Amino acid sequence: MQSRLSARPWRLMFQRTDMRPELADIAPNFAAFPYIIRNDVNGLLFEPGNTHDLCAKLASMLGSAELLGRLRRGAEASGRRLVAEQTSFSKAVERAFALEQA
């Protein structure tokens, strides 16, 4: 049975636990997140420790069907690129770093 929370089309990230490309992410702008999540392309990044920024990002995503749809499409496209022909999560992360450098 699926819970209400697991049916949402977005995810708040504090650790990368899986790669579900159909979800738009909201994550802090530190560590590996900016390499995987491109702000306003496949998710939203907030300033670490800034609860006002986090709330603003959540409100903008939840308040705009157009923004959420665009982020979900971007997340799906990014996910397909990252895991295409990859055999492991570590190779997908390496590819994400390579794409960021390009």
Backbone as JSON, one array per atom type, in Angstrom:
{
  "sequence": "MQSRLSARPWRLMFQRTDMRPELADIAPNFAAFPYIIRNDVNGLLFEPGNTHDLCAKLASMLGSAELLGRLRRGAEASGRRLVAEQTSFSKAVERAFALEQA",
  "N": [[0.84, -1.18, 0.0], [0.59, 2.17, -0.88], [1.78, 5.12, 0.63], [0.46, 8.43, 1.33], [2.54, 10.32, 1.26], [4.54, 9.04, -0.22], [3.52, 9.19, -2.72], [3.93, 11.67, -3.72], [5.12, 14.09, -6.18], [7.65, 15.15, -5.86], [10.7, 15.49, -3.98], [12.32, 15.96, -0.9], [15.62, 16.4, -0.33], [18.18, 15.18, 1.71], [19.96, 13.29, 1.79], [21.23, 11.26, -0.79], [19.38, 8.7, -1.73], [18.27, 7.07, -3.64], [17.77, 6.74, -7.2], [15.41, 8.06, -8.67], [14.2, 9.03, -11.47], [11.87, 10.4, -12.13], [11.19, 12.21, -10.21], [11.26, 15.51, -9.0], [13.78, 17.18, -7.28], [14.41, 18.76, -4.11], [17.01, 20.2, -2.56], [19.81, 20.83, -0.31], [22.3, 23.26, -1.17], [25.04, 22.02, -1.3], [27.89, 19.83, -0.88], [27.59, 16.88, -2.8], [25.19, 17.41, -4.03], [24.78, 19.76, -5.8], [26.03, 18.82, -8.08], [24.46, 16.83, -9.03], [21.86, 17.75, -8.96], [20.55, 20.21, -10.86], [19.94, 23.48, -10.41], [16.73, 24.75, -10.87], [16.4, 23.28, -13.15], [16.33, 20.38, -12.98], [15.47, 20.24, -10.45], [15.38, 21.98, -7.27], [17.66, 24.0, -5.49], [18.51, 24.89, -2.19], [19.83, 27.36, 0.07], [22.08, 26.11, 2.38], [21.08, 25.63, 5.73], [19.37, 27.79, 5.72], [16.3, 28.34, 6.49], [14.26, 29.94, 5.55], [14.81, 30.2, 2.83], [14.55, 27.52, 2.07], [11.8, 27.14, 2.63], [10.74, 28.96, 0.79], [11.52, 27.77, -1.64], [10.1, 25.34, -1.5], [7.47, 26.36, -1.44], [7.37, 27.65, -3.93], [7.62, 25.49, -5.68], [5.44, 23.86, -4.99], [3.4, 25.63, -5.44], [3.22, 26.11, -8.14], [2.12, 24.59, -10.88], [3.19, 24.55, -13.42], [5.96, 25.02, -13.01], [6.61, 22.76, -11.41], [5.99, 20.71, -13.24], [7.86, 21.26, -15.29], [10.28, 20.9, -13.87], [10.03, 18.2, -13.2], [10.07, 17.03, -15.75], [12.65, 17.78, -16.5], [14.08, 16.41, -14.52], [13.52, 13.77, -15.18], [14.71, 13.62, -17.73], [17.4, 14.19, -17.04], [17.93, 12.05, -15.34], [17.68, 9.87, -17.09], [19.87, 10.38, -18.76], [22.0, 10.18, -16.94], [21.95, 7.51, -16.01], [21.96, 5.99, -18.27], [23.24, 3.3, -19.91], [24.82, 2.76, -17.71], [26.39, 0.82, -15.19], [26.45, 0.89, -12.49], [25.71, 2.75, -9.48], [27.87, 4.33, -8.66], [29.26, 4.74, -11.06], [27.36, 6.25, -12.39], [27.38, 8.56, -10.82], [30.01, 9.41, -11.27], [29.7, 10.04, -13.97], [27.91, 12.16, -13.71], [29.55, 14.11, -12.54], [31.33, 14.47, -14.64], [29.59, 15.5, -16.62], [28.95, 17.92, -15.41], [31.35, 19.26, -15.53], [31.6, 19.68, -18.21]],
  "CA": [[0.0, 0.0, 0.0], [1.39, 3.37, -1.02], [1.36, 6.19, 1.52], [0.26, 9.72, 0.67], [3.82, 10.98, 1.05], [5.33, 8.39, -1.27], [2.89, 9.47, -4.01], [4.2, 13.05, -4.14], [5.98, 14.16, -7.36], [8.89, 15.82, -5.52], [11.37, 14.87, -2.84], [13.25, 16.82, -0.19], [16.82, 15.58, -0.23], [19.29, 15.43, 2.62], [20.92, 12.27, 1.36], [20.78, 10.65, -2.06], [19.13, 7.31, -1.41], [17.91, 6.33, -4.85], [17.75, 7.57, -8.39], [14.11, 7.97, -9.31], [14.29, 10.2, -12.35], [10.62, 11.13, -12.34], [10.98, 13.11, -9.09], [12.03, 16.75, -8.9], [14.38, 17.22, -5.96], [14.75, 19.97, -3.38], [18.17, 19.79, -1.77], [20.71, 21.92, 0.06], [23.33, 23.54, -2.16], [26.36, 21.67, -0.8], [28.36, 18.46, -1.12], [27.4, 16.38, -4.17], [23.88, 17.78, -4.58], [24.81, 20.63, -6.98], [26.51, 18.08, -9.25], [23.38, 15.95, -9.49], [20.66, 18.57, -9.11], [20.81, 21.51, -11.5], [18.9, 24.37, -9.92], [15.71, 25.21, -11.81], [16.39, 22.42, -14.33], [15.76, 19.1, -12.55], [15.14, 20.38, -9.04], [15.69, 23.28, -6.68], [18.67, 23.98, -4.44], [18.35, 25.96, -1.22], [21.02, 27.69, 0.84], [22.13, 25.28, 3.58], [20.81, 26.3, 6.98], [18.46, 28.91, 5.54], [14.95, 27.79, 6.45], [13.4, 30.8, 4.72], [15.06, 29.82, 1.45], [13.92, 26.2, 1.89], [10.34, 27.34, 2.55], [10.44, 29.63, -0.48], [11.65, 26.77, -2.71], [8.95, 24.44, -1.38], [6.26, 27.1, -1.83], [7.36, 27.89, -5.38], [7.37, 24.22, -6.38], [4.07, 23.4, -4.72], [2.44, 26.63, -5.9], [3.21, 26.29, -9.59], [2.06, 23.33, -11.63], [4.1, 24.69, -14.56], [7.32, 24.81, -12.5], [6.75, 21.35, -11.02], [6.03, 19.9, -14.46], [9.15, 21.49, -15.95], [11.32, 20.25, -13.08], [9.88, 16.74, -13.34], [10.58, 16.66, -17.08], [14.1, 17.91, -16.41], [14.59, 15.32, -13.68], [13.44, 12.54, -15.96], [15.74, 13.68, -18.77], [18.7, 14.07, -16.38], [18.06, 10.67, -14.84], [17.96, 8.97, -18.22], [21.25, 10.62, -19.2], [22.96, 9.7, -15.94], [21.99, 6.06, -15.83], [22.02, 5.31, -19.57], [24.4, 2.43, -20.09], [25.63, 2.69, -16.49], [26.23, -0.46, -14.52], [26.41, 1.07, -11.04], [25.45, 4.11, -9.01], [29.13, 5.09, -8.64], [29.54, 5.17, -12.43], [26.41, 7.32, -12.7], [27.87, 9.76, -10.14], [31.17, 9.85, -12.05], [29.18, 10.66, -15.19], [27.33, 13.45, -13.32], [30.67, 15.04, -12.38], [31.84, 14.74, -15.99], [28.63, 16.39, -17.28], [29.04, 19.23, -14.78], [32.59, 19.88, -15.99], [31.48, 19.97, -19.66]],
  "C": [[0.88, 1.24, 0.0], [0.87, 4.46, -0.09], [1.13, 7.46, 0.71], [1.59, 10.38, 0.35], [4.63, 10.34, -0.07], [4.74, 8.65, -2.66], [3.2, 10.89, -4.5], [5.19, 13.07, -5.3], [7.29, 14.91, -7.12], [9.48, 15.14, -4.3], [12.3, 15.9, -2.23], [14.47, 15.97, 0.14], [17.76, 16.07, 0.86], [20.34, 14.35, 2.44], [20.36, 11.63, 0.11], [20.62, 9.16, -1.81], [18.77, 6.46, -2.62], [17.94, 7.29, -6.04], [16.43, 7.34, -9.1], [13.96, 9.19, -10.2], [12.99, 10.95, -12.55], [10.34, 12.13, -11.23], [11.86, 14.35, -9.2], [12.52, 16.86, -7.47], [14.47, 18.64, -5.42], [15.85, 19.56, -2.43], [19.01, 20.99, -1.38], [21.83, 22.06, -0.98], [24.72, 23.3, -1.55], [26.66, 20.21, -1.14], [28.12, 18.07, -2.58], [26.1, 16.85, -4.8], [23.95, 18.7, -5.79], [25.34, 19.93, -8.23], [25.43, 17.21, -9.85], [22.12, 16.75, -9.79], [21.06, 19.91, -9.69], [19.63, 22.42, -11.16], [18.03, 24.9, -11.05], [15.71, 24.42, -13.12], [15.76, 21.08, -13.97], [15.42, 19.09, -11.07], [15.48, 21.78, -8.57], [16.71, 23.09, -5.57], [18.41, 25.15, -3.5], [19.65, 26.17, -0.46], [21.03, 26.88, 2.13], [21.93, 26.12, 4.86], [19.83, 27.45, 6.9], [17.03, 28.38, 5.38], [14.0, 28.64, 5.61], [13.57, 30.46, 3.24], [14.42, 28.46, 1.14], [12.41, 26.35, 1.75], [9.94, 28.01, 1.25], [10.51, 28.65, -1.64], [10.47, 25.81, -2.69], [7.68, 25.12, -1.87], [6.22, 27.32, -3.34], [7.07, 26.61, -6.14], [5.93, 23.77, -6.2], [3.03, 24.37, -5.25], [2.35, 26.79, -7.4], [3.24, 24.94, -10.29], [3.02, 23.37, -12.82], [5.54, 24.42, -14.12], [7.54, 23.34, -12.14], [6.83, 20.46, -12.25], [7.35, 20.04, -15.19], [10.29, 20.81, -15.2], [11.25, 18.74, -13.18], [10.38, 16.27, -14.7], [12.11, 16.75, -17.11], [14.73, 16.8, -15.61], [14.58, 14.01, -14.45], [14.52, 12.51, -17.04], [17.14, 13.52, -18.17], [18.94, 12.65, -15.9], [18.36, 9.7, -15.95], [19.4, 9.13, -18.7], [22.25, 10.02, -18.23], [23.06, 8.19, -15.86], [22.02, 5.28, -17.15], [23.35, 4.56, -19.67], [25.33, 2.42, -18.88], [25.36, 1.36, -15.8], [26.18, -0.32, -13.01], [26.13, 2.53, -10.7], [26.74, 4.93, -9.05], [29.52, 5.56, -10.04], [28.6, 6.3, -12.84], [26.87, 8.63, -12.05], [29.1, 10.3, -10.86], [30.72, 10.56, -13.32], [28.58, 12.03, -14.87], [28.43, 14.5, -13.15], [31.23, 15.41, -13.74], [30.91, 15.69, -16.74], [28.73, 17.8, -16.73], [30.28, 19.98, -15.28], [32.51, 20.31, -17.45], [30.78, 21.28, -19.91]]
}
